[in-house]
């Protein structure tokens, strides 16, 4: 999967990250676990209010190899849908010149298991000397993405999953046409 850039963003200031952290938390009455990856990629373009993040789902790790394999093969179908991606617009005000954390809200499309749904993501953007630190989270409902819950161990997977991400986005030099 490739990041999608609007033509205007070619000359606008982009902030890119290639080593972010993403996790999902599954809470159920008898068990709680999370899946994590340090392979989150992302972009924010404050000039165009563009936000785009993706992760290769094959890099998610739940701490148990058998569970990882079942999650990838039977539930996320990573052979044909290897990425989860959020693409949307930053709908809150953000000033990258203010060196303080700012509340941020983005609205757009989240895609996983080859299914798309509109979501609202809340978090904070914190400009630093190195770029912009993003911390954000949102909740998804598995049935909205046609992700089946395991029948035998249904208690191990909650219907709602909390997704959190953290990434440092570094300023990229504008590409001149």
C-alpha angles and dihedrals in degrees: 000000000000130000112257115227126192113229092249091057091066090079098028125091112272128194112206132190128188105172107048129145125242130177139175121208121210115195122184131158095262103030143022125194140153138213119217141187134182091201102087113142123195152164136205122186107186092188092061096026087235121158124182128167133167141172132193102242090210087073094060112114124194095180094255117082095207091052089048091054094047091047092052099040104034106028112021095032092214092175089074101015106037099160140062112205140180118199121176152106131292100236098180126075115266129180112192090195093065107090095213137087113274128193111247136194126188127185124198148096125320115198126194131148086016090294126117131208135168113252139176116223121199127194145107136283117208118188112217136175088266098047134280124330112212124197115177145150144186141171129243131192112224097220089057087065097039091249110152121217115233108266099211097043099029091148090065094067125051119214090233119058124194114218119199129180139185126185141158109226114202126208113257122204111252115258111235118218 
